[in-house]
Structures are given as C-alpha cells and as structure tokens.
C-alpha cells in the first residue's frame, strides 16, 4: 500500500466519495461568488479545512465534519441565491 493512501484507510469508499463530492460542490459554489477577493478567501479556507482534517480517523468526528461541511455548503448556496435576487 502506498504511503499516500494511508490517510484514507479510515474512510470507506462510500464516505470518501461523499467527502470528495462535498468538496467539489463547495468549490463549484465558490466559483459563483462575484468578488475575486472573497472567492480567493473562501477557496483558501475550504482547501485548508479539508487538508487539515484529512488525517481524521474517528468515525464520529468524520460524520460530524461531513455534516458541518454540508451545512456550510447549504449556507453558501443560500447566500449566493440571496445575492442574485
């Protein structure tokens, strides 16, 4: 097993796919932010949060982080929808 694969051993295939999907959706939503400085700040924030937590192994903590990431995504999408209207 390659050393780069070790952090993902704590995640099942399904969990890993869910985390990557949330990450992609957050980055897609951030692309819709009109201000370049805000976009850069949010993109850096998202990357740092996911990078910081990639070594997590506690299943309860992982589930909590997935829920929290989903909540952030929903809030970002709501804010963008309000800004457009």
C-alpha positions as CSV (number, residue, x, y, z in Angstrom):
1,X,0.0,0.0,0.0
2,X,1.4,3.4,-1.0
3,X,2.1,5.9,1.8
4,X,-0.2,8.5,0.1
5,X,-3.2,6.1,0.5
6,X,-2.8,5.6,4.3
7,X,-4.9,8.6,5.4
8,X,-7.9,7.3,3.5
9,X,-7.9,3.9,5.2
10,X,-10.2,5.4,7.9
11,X,-12.8,6.2,5.3
12,X,-14.9,3.7,3.5
13,X,-15.2,4.1,-0.3
14,X,-18.7,5.5,0.1
15,X,-17.6,8.0,2.8
16,X,-14.6,9.1,0.7
17,X,-16.8,9.6,-2.3
18,X,-19.2,11.7,-0.2
19,X,-16.4,13.9,1.2
20,X,-14.9,14.4,-2.3
21,X,-18.4,15.3,-3.6
22,X,-19.0,17.9,-0.9
23,X,-15.5,19.4,-1.5
24,X,-16.2,19.6,-5.3
25,X,-19.7,21.2,-4.7
26,X,-18.2,23.7,-2.3
27,X,-15.5,24.7,-4.8
28,X,-18.2,25.0,-7.6
29,X,-20.3,27.2,-5.4
30,X,-17.4,29.4,-4.5
31,X,-16.8,30.0,-8.2
32,X,-20.2,31.8,-8.3
33,X,-19.0,34.4,-5.7
34,X,-18.9,37.7,-7.5
35,X,-15.9,39.3,-5.7
36,X,-12.5,37.9,-6.6
37,X,-11.0,38.6,-3.1
38,X,-14.0,36.8,-1.4
39,X,-13.6,33.9,-3.9
40,X,-9.9,33.6,-3.1
41,X,-10.6,33.8,0.7
42,X,-13.3,31.1,0.5
43,X,-11.3,28.8,-1.8
44,X,-8.3,29.0,0.5
45,X,-10.5,28.4,3.6
46,X,-12.1,25.3,2.1
47,X,-8.8,23.8,0.9
48,X,-7.2,24.4,4.3
49,X,-10.2,22.9,6.2
50,X,-10.3,19.8,4.1
51,X,-6.5,19.4,4.2
52,X,-6.4,19.9,8.0
53,X,-8.9,17.2,8.6
54,X,-7.8,14.6,6.0
55,X,-5.9,12.6,8.6
56,X,-9.0,12.1,10.9
57,X,-9.7,8.5,11.8
58,X,-12.5,8.8,14.4
59,X,-15.7,7.8,12.7
60,X,-17.9,10.1,14.8
61,X,-15.7,13.0,14.2
62,X,-15.7,12.3,10.4
63,X,-19.5,12.1,10.4
64,X,-19.7,15.4,12.3
65,X,-17.3,17.1,9.9
66,X,-19.3,15.8,6.9
67,X,-22.5,17.2,8.4
68,X,-20.7,20.5,9.2
69,X,-19.4,20.7,5.6
70,X,-22.9,20.1,4.2
71,X,-24.2,22.9,6.4
72,X,-21.5,25.3,5.2
73,X,-22.4,24.3,1.6
74,X,-26.1,25.0,2.1
75,X,-25.4,28.3,3.8
76,X,-23.1,29.4,0.9
77,X,-25.7,28.4,-1.6
78,X,-28.4,30.3,0.2
79,X,-26.2,33.4,0.5
80,X,-25.5,33.2,-3.3
81,X,-29.2,32.8,-4.1
82,X,-30.0,35.9,-1.9
83,X,-27.2,37.9,-3.6
84,X,-28.6,37.1,-7.0
85,X,-32.2,38.1,-6.2
